[in-house]
């Protein structure tokens, strides 16, 4: 029996990606908007995808990262990877999460989608900067 082109593509998709990529691409448990986060960042890429990041802190450590993604599965994989790499880290340590580290963790992020890692990292950096601003002026948190 001969495989159709679609069956070949589906088979290749599952075989061509690492377990890390597949888990992060399809994971949805962190998709959540937080009303009064300790840090918030939103960024839209040239491709039209948008990532919103919400950070919650405890004792200067990132307790949780949630996000909304309006875009492709590669962007979702990158946003999930940021959350995975960031949780438990201090704010200072979290600044070290780069698009290159995101792509390395995923292992099989398509080279033409590195911009998805840059987009997720960019939204995360905005959220980190917002955390630092809120620490300086905590009254701003209530006025989001």
The 8 nearest C-alpha neighbors of each residue, nearest first, counted from 0:
[[1, 2, 3, 6, 7, 4, 5, 10],
 [0, 2, 3, 4, 6, 7, 5, 10],
 [3, 1, 6, 7, 4, 0, 5, 8],
 [2, 4, 6, 5, 7, 1, 8, 0],
 [3, 5, 7, 6, 8, 2, 9, 1],
 [6, 4, 8, 7, 3, 9, 2, 10],
 [7, 5, 9, 3, 8, 4, 2, 10],
 [6, 8, 4, 10, 5, 9, 11, 3],
 [7, 9, 11, 5, 10, 6, 12, 4],
 [10, 8, 12, 6, 11, 7, 5, 13],
 [11, 9, 7, 8, 12, 13, 6, 14],
 [10, 12, 14, 8, 9, 15, 13, 7],
 [11, 13, 9, 15, 10, 14, 8, 16],
 [14, 12, 11, 10, 15, 16, 9, 21],
 [15, 13, 11, 12, 16, 10, 17, 9],
 [14, 16, 12, 11, 13, 17, 107, 10],
 [17, 15, 107, 14, 13, 20, 12, 21],
 [18, 16, 20, 19, 107, 106, 21, 15],
 [17, 19, 21, 20, 22, 16, 105, 23],
 [20, 18, 22, 17, 105, 21, 23, 104],
 [19, 21, 105, 17, 23, 18, 22, 24],
 [22, 20, 18, 24, 19, 23, 25, 17],
 [23, 21, 19, 20, 24, 25, 26, 18],
 [22, 24, 76, 26, 20, 79, 21, 25],
 [25, 23, 76, 21, 72, 75, 22, 20],
 [24, 26, 23, 22, 21, 27, 76, 72],
 [25, 27, 23, 22, 24, 28, 79, 29],
 [26, 28, 30, 29, 25, 79, 23, 75],
 [29, 27, 30, 26, 31, 65, 79, 25],
 [30, 28, 65, 27, 31, 66, 64, 79],
 [31, 29, 66, 67, 27, 28, 65, 32],
 [32, 30, 65, 66, 29, 67, 33, 28],
 [31, 33, 66, 34, 67, 65, 53, 30],
 [34, 32, 36, 35, 53, 31, 65, 54],
 [33, 35, 36, 32, 143, 53, 141, 31],
 [36, 34, 33, 140, 37, 141, 143, 38],
 [37, 35, 38, 33, 55, 54, 53, 34],
 [36, 38, 55, 130, 54, 56, 35, 39],
 [37, 39, 130, 126, 54, 129, 36, 53],
 [40, 38, 126, 53, 52, 129, 54, 36],
 [41, 39, 126, 125, 122, 52, 51, 123],
 [42, 40, 51, 122, 50, 52, 39, 43],
 [41, 43, 122, 50, 49, 44, 51, 121],
 [44, 42, 49, 48, 47, 50, 45, 41],
 [43, 45, 46, 47, 48, 118, 49, 42],
 [44, 46, 47, 43, 48, 114, 118, 49],
 [45, 47, 44, 48, 43, 114, 70, 115],
 [48, 46, 44, 45, 43, 49, 70, 69],
 [49, 47, 70, 44, 69, 43, 46, 50],
 [50, 48, 43, 69, 42, 68, 44, 70],
 [49, 51, 68, 42, 41, 67, 122, 119],
 [50, 52, 41, 67, 66, 40, 122, 68],
 [53, 51, 66, 40, 39, 123, 65, 122],
 [54, 52, 39, 65, 64, 36, 38, 66],
 [55, 53, 64, 38, 37, 36, 63, 39],
 [54, 56, 37, 63, 62, 36, 61, 64],
 [57, 55, 61, 62, 60, 59, 37, 54],
 [56, 58, 60, 59, 62, 61, 55, 63],
 [57, 59, 60, 56, 61, 89, 62, 87],
 [60, 58, 57, 89, 56, 90, 61, 88],
 [61, 59, 89, 57, 88, 56, 58, 87],
 [62, 60, 56, 86, 87, 88, 63, 55],
 [61, 63, 56, 55, 86, 57, 87, 60],
 [64, 62, 55, 86, 61, 54, 65, 56],
 [65, 63, 54, 82, 53, 55, 86, 66],
 [64, 66, 29, 53, 31, 30, 52, 63],
 [67, 65, 52, 30, 51, 31, 53, 29],
 [66, 68, 51, 30, 50, 31, 69, 32],
 [69, 67, 50, 70, 49, 75, 66, 51],
 [68, 70, 49, 48, 50, 67, 71, 74],
 [69, 71, 48, 68, 74, 49, 72, 75],
 [70, 72, 73, 74, 75, 48, 69, 68],
 [71, 73, 75, 24, 74, 76, 70, 25],
 [74, 72, 76, 75, 71, 77, 24, 115],
 [73, 75, 115, 77, 76, 72, 71, 78],
 [74, 76, 72, 78, 73, 77, 24, 79],
 [77, 75, 24, 23, 73, 79, 74, 78],
 [76, 78, 80, 74, 116, 75, 79, 119],
 [79, 77, 81, 119, 75, 80, 76, 74],
 [80, 78, 82, 76, 81, 77, 23, 83],
 [79, 81, 83, 77, 82, 78, 84, 76],
 [80, 82, 78, 84, 79, 83, 85, 77],
 [83, 81, 79, 85, 64, 80, 84, 86],
 [84, 82, 80, 81, 85, 86, 79, 64],
 [83, 85, 81, 82, 86, 80, 96, 88],
 [86, 84, 82, 88, 83, 93, 81, 87],
 [85, 87, 61, 88, 63, 62, 83, 84],
 [88, 86, 61, 60, 62, 85, 89, 63],
 [89, 87, 60, 85, 86, 61, 92, 93],
 [90, 88, 60, 92, 91, 59, 93, 61],
 [89, 91, 93, 92, 60, 88, 59, 94],
 [90, 92, 89, 93, 94, 95, 88, 59],
 [93, 91, 89, 94, 90, 95, 88, 96],
 [92, 94, 90, 95, 91, 96, 85, 88],
 [95, 93, 92, 96, 91, 90, 124, 127],
 [94, 96, 93, 92, 97, 91, 100, 90],
 [97, 95, 94, 93, 100, 98, 101, 81],
 [96, 98, 100, 99, 95, 101, 120, 94],
 [97, 99, 116, 101, 117, 100, 120, 102],
 [98, 100, 102, 97, 101, 103, 116, 96],
 [101, 99, 103, 97, 102, 98, 104, 96],
 [100, 102, 98, 104, 99, 103, 80, 116],
 [101, 103, 105, 99, 100, 104, 108, 106],
 [104, 102, 100, 106, 105, 101, 99, 107],
 [105, 103, 101, 106, 102, 100, 19, 80],
 [104, 106, 20, 102, 19, 103, 107, 108],
 [107, 105, 103, 104, 108, 102, 17, 20],
 [108, 106, 16, 105, 109, 17, 20, 102],
 [107, 109, 102, 105, 106, 110, 112, 20],
 [108, 110, 112, 111, 107, 113, 73, 102],
 [111, 109, 112, 113, 108, 107, 114, 102],
 [110, 112, 109, 113, 114, 108, 115, 73],
 [113, 111, 114, 109, 110, 115, 108, 73],
 [114, 112, 115, 116, 110, 111, 117, 109],
 [113, 115, 117, 112, 116, 118, 111, 44],
 [116, 114, 74, 118, 113, 117, 112, 119],
 [117, 115, 98, 119, 77, 113, 114, 118],
 [116, 118, 114, 98, 120, 115, 119, 121],
 [117, 119, 115, 121, 116, 120, 44, 114],
 [120, 118, 78, 116, 122, 121, 117, 77],
 [119, 121, 123, 117, 118, 122, 116, 98],
 [122, 120, 118, 124, 123, 119, 117, 125],
 [121, 123, 40, 41, 42, 125, 119, 124],
 [122, 124, 120, 126, 121, 125, 52, 40],
 [125, 123, 127, 121, 126, 122, 120, 128],
 [124, 126, 40, 128, 122, 123, 127, 129],
 [125, 127, 40, 39, 38, 129, 123, 124],
 [128, 126, 124, 130, 129, 125, 38, 123],
 [127, 129, 125, 131, 130, 126, 124, 132],
 [128, 130, 126, 132, 38, 127, 131, 39],
 [131, 129, 38, 127, 133, 128, 132, 37],
 [130, 132, 134, 128, 129, 133, 127, 135],
 [131, 133, 129, 135, 134, 130, 136, 128],
 [132, 134, 137, 136, 130, 135, 131, 129],
 [135, 133, 131, 132, 137, 136, 130, 37],
 [136, 134, 132, 133, 137, 131, 130, 138],
 [135, 137, 133, 138, 134, 139, 132, 140],
 [138, 136, 133, 139, 134, 140, 135, 132],
 [137, 139, 140, 136, 141, 133, 142, 135],
 [140, 138, 137, 142, 141, 136, 133, 143],
 [139, 141, 138, 142, 137, 143, 133, 35],
 [140, 142, 139, 143, 138, 35, 137, 34],
 [143, 141, 139, 140, 138, 35, 137, 34],
 [142, 141, 140, 35, 139, 34, 36, 39]]
